[in-house]
Amino acid sequence: MATLSFVKMNGAGNDFVVVHARDQAFSPGEEQARAIADRSTGEGCDQLIAIEPSDTADGFMRVWNADGSRVETCGNALRCVGWLLMQASGKDSVVIDTVAGPTVARRDGDRIEVDMGPPRLAWDQVPIAEEMDTRNIELQIGPIDDPVLHTPGAVSMGNPHVVFFMDHTPNDGFVRGSGSLIEHHPLFPEGVNVGYAHVMARDHIRLRVWERGAGLTKACGTGACAALVASVRRGLCDRAATVTVDGGELTIRWDEATDHVFMTGPVAVERTGTLTL
Ligand SMILES: N[C@@H](CCC[C@H](N)C(=O)O)C(=O)O
C-alpha cells in the first residue's frame, strides 16, 4: 500500500484533490479516480489532479474528471497548481505543462492569472462531427419551431465547449437535464462541456456550466474562456469581461495582439490529507 499527500483546493468553487506526484508515481485507474472524487465515500471533488515532474516546465499537471475519465486540461486547476508551485518555489510565475500544452501562471495580487493560449475555432479542432460555422452551430434542443436551446457557439480551449446564449440564467434542473443530454450528443465525438451564457453587459457574463465527466460545477475556467470567446465572435461582448459563475468571479481577456485568452481568479486551500492506495 502506498500513501500520497494531497491538498484539497478550489478555484471559484470548482474543487480539486491535488496529489503531489513529483517524488512518487501516481497513476490511478478510472475506478480509483472515481472513488477518490466520490463526494459521499471518497475525498470528493470535481477533478482529481496530479502534479508530476517535468523536464521542460515547473511541473506537469494531469487531470481526471469526477467520473474517472482523463482530460486534456482544466483552467481553474491550472490556477490552483500555479499557486502551489509558486508557493513552493518563491517565484512569481511558473510554467505548467499539460496534455493540451504548456501554460504560464502568474500572481496578480491575491489572484492567479493563467495564459490559456489561443482558442481553437475550426470545427474539426473542437471537435464537431460535421463541418459547420463554429460561431453558430446547427444544434437545437426541443420542438423544431420553438426550441428551448439553439445555435450555440463552439470553442476548444484545449477541451471542447459549446456555449448557448440565453436571456436569463437557467436553474439547476434545466442545466442538469439539458446538459447531461448535450454532453453525449453525437455531434461531439469526444463529448462536450456545456455552457449557458446570459450576457448582462458588454463586459459582464453570467455563466453556468455542465461539465463533461463532472456535471454541474460552481465554476469552469475553460468554460468561462469559451463563453467570452463565443460572445465576442457573436458581437455581444468586448474582449475583456467579468464572468460571474456560481462560485465567484473570473476575469477573462482575449488579447487581440497574441490571440491568447487570459483568465484571472481566486484560489483557496480547503484542507490537506493523505490518500492510501
Ligand atoms: N473544471 C475545468 C474543466 C475540467 C475538464 C472538463 N470537465 C472536460 O471534460 O473537458 C476548468 O476549470 O476548466
The ligand as a Tripos MOL2 file, in Angstrom:
@<TRIPOS>MOLECULE
LIG
   13    12     1     0     0
SMALL
NO_CHARGES

@<TRIPOS>ATOM
      1 N1        -13.1600   22.4980  -14.4310 N.3       1 LIG1
      2 C1        -12.3980   22.6430  -15.5800 C.3       1 LIG1
      3 C2        -12.5940   21.7540  -16.7540 C.3       1 LIG1
      4 C3        -12.3820   20.2920  -16.4140 C.3       1 LIG1
      5 C4        -12.4090   19.3650  -17.6040 C.3       1 LIG1
      6 C5        -13.7590   19.2750  -18.2640 C.3       1 LIG1
      7 N2        -14.7780   18.7370  -17.4350 N.3       1 LIG1
      8 C6        -13.6230   18.4390  -19.5490 C.2       1 LIG1
      9 O1        -14.0090   17.2700  -19.5540 O.co2     1 LIG1
     10 O2        -13.1140   18.9650  -20.5500 O.co2     1 LIG1
     11 C7        -11.9370   24.0460  -15.8660 C.2       1 LIG1
     12 O3        -11.8500   24.8420  -14.9030 O.co2     1 LIG1
     13 O4        -11.5570   24.3570  -16.9890 O.co2     1 LIG1
@<TRIPOS>BOND
     1     1     2 1
     2     2     3 1
     3     2    11 1
     4     3     4 1
     5     4     5 1
     6     5     6 1
     7     6     7 1
     8     6     8 1
     9     8     9 2
    10     8    10 1
    11    11    12 2
    12    11    13 1
@<TRIPOS>SUBSTRUCTURE
     1 LIG1         1 GROUP 0 **** ****
